[in-house]
Amino acid sequence: MANPKKQSAMAHTSQYSTRMVVAYKYGSLVFAGIGLVWAVVFAVMGWWWMVAIETAAFVTAIAIHLLILRNHLTFGILAGQAALMMIVIFIGLLLDVPTAEAPRVSHIYMLAIAAMGYLNYQREKSRAQLALIGLCLIAFVALASAPLATPFAVQMTDMVRSIGSWTNAIMATTILVFCIHAMQAEFVRQDTLSHDLVTALWNDEFDLVYQPQVDLSQSTIGAEALLRWNSPKRGVVSPVEFIPQAEKLGLMVAIGGWVLEKGCFTLAEWGKHPDLRHMSLSINVSASQLMHDDFEELVRETLDKTGADPQRLILELTESMLVTDMDLVIAKLDRLHKLGITNALDDFGTGFSSLSYLRHLPFQQIKIDKSFVRDSVKSERGASFVKNIVHIGRDLGHTVLAEGVETIEQHALLAHVGSVQFQGYLYGRPMALDDFQQRMENEAKRPAPKLVRAGR
């Protein structure tokens, strides 16, 4: 599906709850404040190399805060954790060496950093995040269990050590408590979201919107049905947020079945109208749906129940689901195609594409990912890449649809290299069914557009 450039970062940020964003945002400011205070203290004492370390902590925390404000959460959090972990280790080894009068306390920050990392891991699992969490915990144990004195350790007065120990202990514990609270709030949020999703399915709170798909002359030839959830309690909930949770709960088979049935009813209604009967409808299929034992039977029953023309139905699959059981996927797609259904490979080029399997998979359409469309007009390399994708698709006998088209320049370039179908904000945003059908009525009243020949 197409997204505007302005919303690309926001869509990614929407994976994070408001509480989590607040935790990261203000946690970074607390770290910045601590670094600034100690930088001032050490400047007064004339320990300038310690001022440099604390200044680095301050700058790092401010950088994290700015990245979060600009919606670069994942990079900001990972980079921030790594930098703050190194700074705390240096402080623990050089400045916060335990004595008989004052124990080491800076290592408590390691638990806070690990807790913030765990919050991030819950939203976007990655090996890098797990590695950082593990390193923080290892560093905590090492700093808590041994003096780890170095010949470069700074000798401070008992009063300064005492003040520093109390201050760091209070601040680190406060941050840790705040992170634990955010964790609990996130678990509660997920539990509530899970309950609301089940309720939404039973109460028919989901809806479909339709984004136009056009040909070379920009005449509408079909649409992609996109799932939306307008919750009475939550308002409009982004699919980026609720679909992953629905997958975790095993609800996507049921939700996907609802989408398929509603889409097929729409397709059947279009078949009754002269201005709409030529329209195709694309419906997204999740991995859990496709691999379900009864999926093919569900499709057959839905087509029989609704009376929809299978020749006008397109099922879109993403590349990520093709790495499961290739033989099983091929068999399922073959049987679906024998029903008359078109199989489309969505977001082509972003996953595991290779010619070795693409020529064996029973796809009839490939959709060029919007990231390649966006880059196509920025450089000759981007244009050449899109041209090669189009030619590969055409050589394999596939229809090539470019999604995420937002400008006339992108349309012209794609048409020139051989793409014949298009989707994106240039042609229309996702809209309610009534609005889409009104669009088609208006198109029918206009003179037939001049045919534009595709390039090669």
Secondary structure, DSSP 8 states (H G I E B T S, - for coil): ----HHHHHHHHHTTS-HHHHHHHHHHHHHHHHHHHHHHHHHHHHT-HHHHHHHHHHHHHHHHHHHHHHTT-HHHHHHHHHHHHHHHHHHHHHHT----SSS---TTHHHHHHHHHHHHHHHHS--HHHHHHHHHHHHHHHHHHH-----TT-----HHHHHHHHHHHHHHHHHHHHHHHHHHHHHHHHHHHHHHHHHHHHHTT-EEEEEEEEE-TT--EEEEEEEEEEEETTTEEE-HHHHHHHHHHHT-HHHHHHHHHHHHHHHHHHHTTSTTTTT-EEEEE--HHHHTSTTHHHHHHHHHHHHT--GGGEEEEEEGGGGGS-HHHHHHHHHHHHHTT-EEEEEEETSSS--HHHHTTS--SEEEE-HHHHHHHTT-HHHHHHHHHHHHHHHHTT-EEEEE---SHHHHHHHHHHT--EEESTTT---B-HHHHHHHHHHHHHS----------
